[in-house]
């Protein structure tokens, strides 16, 4: 069975590092991008099974990344990680194609790893 490839697009380095360590420990091949443009560049040049995507980032935000992914063949499963807790934000990202919406402050890393494993 091929190793699942995960891309973390997150500008909060302590969080992206913690996720990278946990997912790598679980056997995933993990790459990290620190802003939306860097993440989009990786998504255009490599295939990923799962993307963990922050919404509020410099250069290109998560909404722009989601929009660019909409028409892409072999589209990865996208889980949004955000501190935006408004219902409208959650609805907007789910309508744009995200599979799940996690509020960073309320979601343990173990839950995110579990969802990536199930994806």
SULDA-V250193 format. One line per field, one symbol per residue. psi: psi as a letter, one per 30 degrees, with the letter a starting at -180 (. if undefined). burial: 1 if it has 9 or more other ideal C-beta (glycine too) atoms within 8 Angstrom, else 0. A space follows every 10 residues. Layout:
psi=???
burial=???
//
This chain:
psi=kkkkkkkjjk fjeeeeeeee eeeeefgljk lkkfleeeee eeefflkkek kjklejlldk leeeeeeffe gklhklkkkk jlgjgkeeee eeeeefgkel jkjefgjkee eeeeeeef.
burial=0001111111 1000111111 0111010101 1111110111 1110000111 1111111001 1111110111 0000010111 1101000011 0111011100 1111001010 111011001
//
